[in-house]
């Protein structure tokens, strides 16, 4: 078991956002967390990463409880988080953005290198000297994922990776995400774009108003028109 979330309840001040959310992700599995905008997908990721720690419930990574750990320690254990707003350093070049995580990871001689992430996203090699502020949305998303990989995560949390991207870039992004599994990564992806996420995911959870309302295989979900219509409006 790579990740286990046990009945977490999360709040923003006095407003409750998550109500007993539980989910599991096995090693080298791709799982999607689906739901409409505001359902609680990003809050779930923030709770896992310690950015919005749950008030109740527990989070385990490789059977170690991480519920109360600070975010930097969670990241160093092997969880990589790709936020929905990308958060690259706009004043730094692509290469400089990629160099920063290497200085912070515990094993500087880890598996992911600038050459390796550039093989995954060839456009980054072309843009190596370009500053982040001048990249397109798709290029920024590639850089954000590549920068996270440079920290050598074992589990990758992808929060809305297709948001705001052109259809051709979305297809390209999906291909790269599927390829990451061949590198041994475990992936939990939060998405509103159901068709995109289900193309490469094996299992799915659906969030509705901060609660899990469905869990099962993607194959079963495809056949469940009632659930798809009720919670995903497709």
N, C-alpha and C positions, 0 to 999 in steps of 0.2 A: 504494500500500500504506500503510494507516494504522498498523497494528501488525504486527510480526513477532517471534515468540518462537522462538528457535533452540536446541533441545536443552538446555533448562535442567535443572539438578539442584539441588534445594534441600534444606536440612537444618534441623532444630531440634536444636541441640547436635550430638550424634553420631547422631541418628536421621534417616535420609533419608526425605523426604516426596515428592519429585518425582524421576522417573527419565527424563531426556531428553525433557521435554515440549516439543513444537513446535506452533505454531498461527499462523494468519494471519487478519487482518481487513482487508477492503478498505474504502475510503472510502464512507460512507453505507450501510454494510451492517449488518444485525443478525445476530449470530452467538451461538448458545447453547453453553455449556460444561456438559454434563450429567454426572451421576454420583451414586452413592449418598453418603450422609453419610460423611465421612472419606476420600473418594476423592482429594482434593487440589485441589478447585476454589478454595477460599479461599486456599490456599497459592500457587496460580498467580497469583491477583490480587495477593497480597502481594509476590510476587517481581517482578511487573511494576511495581508502585508503589515498589519499593525498601524496603519494610518488612521483608521477609525476603529479602535479595538472594541470587540464585543463586550457588553456589560454582563452577559450571561453566555454560557456555552464554552466550547473549547475548540482549538484548531491544532492539528497534529501534522507535522511534516516528517515523513519516514519514521513514524511512531514516536517522534519527540514532540512534546507539547511546546508550541510557540506562541500561545495566546497572548502572553504578557511581554514578549520580547520586543525591544525597539526595532524599528524597520530596518536599520542598517545591519543588525545582527541576523534578521530573517533573510535578508538578501545574501549575506555571506554564507549562510547555510546551504544556499543553492536554489533560492526562489528568485526568478527574474520577472519583473512587472513592466509591461508595456502599457502606459496610461493612455486614455482616449485623447488627451490633448497634446500628446507627443513629448513636449517639454525638452526639445533639443536646446543646445546653447547656440542662439542665433549669431552671436559675434565670433564664434569659433568655426574653423573649417570642418569639413566632413572628417578628415583624418584626425584632427584634434578632438572632435567629439568621440571618436572611437578609441582614442588613446587613454582617455580619462578612466574608464572602468578597469583597465589593466593595472593601473597604479593602486587601485583600491581592493582588488581581489586578493584572496589569501594565497593563491598559487599563480604568480605572474606567468609561469610557463605552462598555463593551462591549454586546453584543446582548441579554443577559438582564437584565431589570429586575424589581423586586418586583411591578410590575403584570403583567408578562408571565408570571412563574411562578404568579402568583395566577389568571391566566386559565387556565393549565394545570390548576391545582388550586384551584378556587374556594373550597373549604373553608378554605384558608389565609387568604383575605381576611377571612372571618368570624371567624377565630381570631387575628387579628393581634396583639391585646393579651393573649392567653393565654400563660402560661408553659409551656415545654416539658414540665415535669413532669406537667402535668395533661392532656396529650393522650393519646388512645387510641393503640393500636399502629398502626392504619392512618394516623392523622393524623401520627404521628411519622415513618412511612415517607414520606409525602408531603413533609413538611418536610425530611427528609434529602435526598431527590432534588432538591427545589427549591433547597436550600442549595448543593448541588453544582453545579447549573446556574448559580447566581449567580457562580461562578468562570469562566464562559464556556468550558467544555471543548469540544474537538472530538471526543474519544472518551470515552464514558461506560462505566465498569465497574460493573455492577450485581450485587452479591453477594447472592443469595437474597432478592430483593425481595418475594416472596410469602409468606415464612416467617411463620407465626403470625397470618396475617390471615384474616378471615372471607371466605367464598366471594364475597360481593357486592363486597367491597373488592378482592379479587384480580382480579375481572373489570374493575373500574374501573381498577386499576393497569395491567392489560394494555392497556387502551385508551389510557391516557396514554403508555405506553412506545411503542406503535405510532405515536402522534402525534408523538413526538419525532423520528422519522425525517423527517417533513415539515419539521422545522426544520433539517435538514442534519446531524444528529448521527449519528455512528457508535457502535454499541452492542455491547458484549460482555457477555452476561448469564450468570451461573452460577446454576444452578437444580437442585433435586431434583424440583420440580413439572414433570414432563416435558410434560404437556398444556398447561400455562400457557406455558412457554417456546417450544414449537414453534408456537404460534398465530401469532406475529409474527416468528419467526426464519427466515432464508433458508438458513443452513448450520448444521451441528451438529458438535461434537466430544464424545466420551464419554471420561471419565477413569475408570480402574479401578486402584486401588492405586498411584496416583501416575504412571500411564503412560497415554498416549493409545491407546485400543484401537479407536476408530472415528472417521472423519471423512468427511463427505459432505453432500449436500443434505438438507434436512429432508424433502423429498418422497420421496427414496430411503429415508431412515430409517423413515418411516411404513410403508413396504412391507416392511421387513426385520424380520419378527417374531422371527427367531432372535436377532438382536442386541438388540432391545428387551427380550426376555425374559431373556437372559443377563446384560445389564449394567444394565438399568433396572428390571427386575422389574415390567413392565406387560404 
